[in-house]
């Protein structure tokens, strides 16, 4: 039914977003978790089609995690990009990416007070790409390994400023650079 209302492509995106959002909200029942939102830039190097987009697009998303210890967390996220465009002379190509991740995050405190840290993350992503080539359009799913690095700093006991640089290995070859704000839950 959802597919007939939204169209098959949008229904699939709605399902991904619903699963990620439900999972993020379930973090709140854990003793020590966090929810956040982020925005930034995305670039793509699509080796499968031989496309190298020189264009960058805005990206945004939501994330949430469960702190298993002071230094280790499990995190789910959903990220969507704006439209990336590339003009190849005769034809123009547009692409838009969206998807979710499941990653393990390892933190290393960088201050004696413990209010800032650097982190690394590794995991898996599943996403979709919608591509338009002139009047033709289509979509495909993509999945693979993801890794990232970042830093965060507590502004208050429950609010943290965070920056991430993430790589998504697969057909898409995405790189994102984002800044976000996260809120501690269950503290």
C-alpha positions in Angstrom: 0.0 0.0 0.0 2.8 2.4 0.9 4.4 1.7 -2.5 1.2 2.6 -4.4 0.7 5.9 -2.4 4.3 7.2 -2.6 5.6 5.4 -5.7 8.1 2.5 -5.5 11.2 4.7 -5.2 9.8 7.0 -2.5 8.3 4.0 -0.6 11.7 2.4 -0.3 13.2 5.6 1.0 10.3 6.0 3.4 10.9 2.5 4.7 14.6 3.1 5.3 13.9 6.4 7.1 11.1 4.8 9.2 13.4 1.9 10.3 16.3 4.3 11.1 14.0 6.8 13.0 12.3 4.0 15.0 15.7 2.6 15.9 17.0 6.0 16.9 14.1 6.7 19.1 14.4 3.3 20.8 17.9 4.6 22.0 16.0 6.7 24.6 15.1 3.6 26.6 18.8 2.8 27.2 20.6 4.2 30.3 23.1 6.2 28.2 22.4 7.2 24.6 22.3 10.1 22.3 20.3 11.6 19.4 21.6 14.2 17.0 21.2 16.0 13.7 24.0 17.0 11.2 24.5 19.0 8.0 27.3 19.5 5.6 28.7 18.6 2.2 28.8 15.4 0.1 31.0 14.5 -2.8 30.9 11.4 -5.0 33.4 9.4 -7.1 31.2 6.9 -8.9 33.7 4.4 -10.3 31.1 2.0 -11.5 29.8 4.4 -14.1 33.1 6.3 -14.6 31.6 9.4 -13.2 33.6 11.9 -11.2 31.3 14.7 -10.0 33.2 17.9 -9.5 30.1 19.3 -7.9 29.4 19.1 -4.2 26.0 19.1 -2.6 24.5 19.8 0.8 23.8 16.8 2.9 21.8 16.3 6.1 20.8 13.6 8.5 19.9 12.3 11.9 21.8 9.8 14.1 21.5 8.1 17.4 23.6 5.8 19.5 24.0 3.7 22.6 27.1 4.2 24.7 28.3 0.7 25.6 31.1 2.2 27.7 32.8 5.6 28.1 34.8 4.9 24.9 32.6 2.6 22.8 29.2 3.2 21.2 27.0 1.6 18.6 25.4 4.2 16.2 22.6 4.2 13.6 22.3 7.1 11.1 20.3 8.3 8.1 21.8 10.7 5.6 20.4 12.3 2.5 22.2 14.4 -0.1 21.1 17.3 -2.2 21.4 16.9 -6.0 24.9 16.5 -7.4 25.2 17.7 -11.0 27.8 17.3 -13.7 27.8 18.6 -17.2 29.5 16.3 -19.7 29.2 18.6 -22.6 26.4 16.8 -24.6 24.5 15.5 -21.5 24.0 16.6 -17.9 23.9 14.0 -15.1 22.2 14.5 -11.7 22.5 12.2 -8.7 21.0 12.1 -5.2 22.0 9.7 -2.5 20.2 8.6 0.7 20.7 5.7 3.1 21.5 4.5 6.6 24.5 3.2 8.5 25.3 1.0 11.5 28.7 1.7 12.9 30.8 1.0 16.0 32.4 4.2 17.4 35.6 4.3 19.4 36.3 7.5 21.4 39.6 8.9 22.8 39.2 11.8 25.3 41.4 14.8 24.4 41.1 16.9 27.5 41.7 16.2 31.2 38.1 17.2 32.0 36.8 14.6 29.4 34.5 17.2 27.7 36.1 16.7 24.2 37.2 13.7 22.3 38.3 12.4 18.9 36.7 9.3 17.5 36.8 6.7 14.7 34.0 4.6 13.4 33.6 1.6 11.1 30.6 -0.2 9.9 28.2 -0.9 7.1 25.8 1.2 5.0 22.8 0.6 2.8 21.5 3.3 0.5 19.9 4.3 -2.7 21.0 6.5 -5.6 18.6 8.3 -8.0 20.2 9.3 -11.2 18.8 11.5 -14.0 20.4 11.7 -17.5 18.5 14.2 -19.5 14.9 13.0 -19.6 15.9 9.5 -18.5 15.9 8.6 -14.8 16.5 5.6 -12.6 17.6 4.4 -9.3 19.7 1.7 -7.7 20.6 0.4 -4.3 24.1 0.5 -2.9 25.8 -1.0 0.2 29.2 -1.5 1.6 31.8 -0.6 4.1 31.9 2.8 5.8 34.5 4.4 8.0 34.9 7.9 9.5 36.8 10.1 11.9 35.7 13.1 13.9 35.8 15.2 17.0 33.2 16.3 19.6 33.0 18.8 22.4 30.5 19.0 25.2 28.8 22.4 25.3 26.8 21.4 28.4 26.2 18.1 30.2 23.6 17.1 27.7 24.5 19.0 24.5 27.5 18.2 22.3 28.9 19.8 19.2 30.3 17.2 16.7 32.1 17.1 13.4 32.4 14.0 11.1 34.3 13.1 8.0 32.9 9.8 6.6 33.8 7.6 3.6 31.3 5.2 2.0 33.1 2.5 0.0 30.9 0.8 -2.7 29.6 1.8 -6.1 28.9 5.3 -5.0 32.2 6.2 -3.4 30.7 9.0 -1.2 32.6 11.3 1.1 30.7 13.5 3.6 31.9 16.3 5.8 29.3 17.3 8.4 28.8 19.3 11.6 26.1 18.4 14.0 24.6 18.8 17.4 23.7 15.9 19.6 21.7 15.5 22.8 22.4 13.0 25.6 19.4 10.9 26.6 19.2 8.8 29.7 21.9 10.7 31.6 
